[in-house]
Amino acid sequence: MTRPEGLTYFAVIGLFMVGWHLLRRTFWRPATIARLALTVVACVLVMAPYLVYLHHATGLWTLSGKVGLMVDIAPAYIANDQAAHDRAVSALDSAGTEIMWLSPDRFNKSLGQYVLASPARFLWQVRQNVAAAWHALFHEDLLAPWIVALIALGLFGRPWNRRRWRGEALLWAALAPLAGFWVFFVISRFLVGVLPLAMLWAAVGLDHLAGWTVASTANLRPNPGRTTGGRLLAALPVAVAIGLSLWMAPAALRHETAAMPWSHVDAGRWLADHAPAGAVVMTRHSEVGLYAGRPVIASPNATWPQILAYGRARNARYLVVDDVEVTSLRPQLAPLLETGRDRPLPGVIFAAAFDDPTRRTLVYEIEAGP
């Protein structure tokens, strides 16, 4: 419930239950109303700790802590502009004391105002997000072609009738909240909620294929009445599906592992060995602090004097950057890539550098301020 789409699930499933009972003319029964009321109470209880936290942090009663900032993030994601995304979340707020991701200023923007300011722009973004959802589902790492084939077989391998619609209507309803991402932006991990539903239909397709395999093989035998080996034949499609899954998983793991910034891990381990206990690390990359075992603060996207002042105000002892970050997101930090000088920028001293196939990560010690 700490993600905005959680509210959408609550609304869609609630409407589904109400509609279900209205169609069956059981809505006005005391037992039905009691169960629906219990569902609302349970949802509110689950949400309550987060809502209270948001009120404590912002002074406002709000259902989500993300919507305001998403208005700025969405165009950057749709345009695949990582630099614009970094400016949206890491720029300093109006007071110049906190990054936008952590600032109360993030709540000052309204989705409604954003839509009304330019409905045509909003509709264009929705259209782009629909295309992005299609690509994420069928052309990235969520649904492989052979799984899509099984889903199609599960959906259309037998005719639909009223009984089947009643039995599977909730599955269709559970897909609806995923359309909520079209309002903002779509990346594949957001759509992982499709997988449990898709796997149910794929399992139906697999079961249909197993029955077809057994029946077709029996029809080809000289003595169709014999059933020897039927169970093994029924298990064959399942074995093939398991084999494909086991073959694809290591390949995906190798691909993703090769792209990981392992120099961040090396920098974190170096800090674990060389940084004093409790030394604060300023960086965009939280994994550095994880491997260092040190507290981390996010580095802002700002001028160098502002970055230095921001870190010193939070007692930062180290700054960690990498060349991809500096080159593509924060070119104002380009002098930090000149490791031939101990002090490429005022206030920091070069400490260490680590390389991996994708980038170079640099560690600087922040000098104490005046």
Buried (B, 14 or more C-beta within 10 A) or exposed (E): BEEBBBBBBBEBBBEBBEEBBEEEEEBEEEEBEEEBEEBEEEBEEEBEEBBEEBEEEBEEEBEBBBBBBBBBBBBBBBEEEBEBBBBBBBBBBEEEEBBBBBBBBBBEBEBEEBBEEEEEEBEEBBEBBBEBBEEBBEEEEBBBEBBBEBBEBBBEBEEEEEEEEEEBBEEEBBEBBBBBBBBBBBEBEBBEBBBEBBBBBBBBBBBBBBBBBBEEBBEEEEEEEEEEEBEEBBBBBBEEBEEEEEEBEEEEEEEEEEEEBBBBBBBBBBBBEBBEEEBBBBBBBEBBBEBBEBBBBBBBBBEBEBBBBBBBEEBBBBBBBBBBBBEEBBEBBEBBBEEEEEEBBEBBEBBBBBEBEBBBBBBBBBBEEE
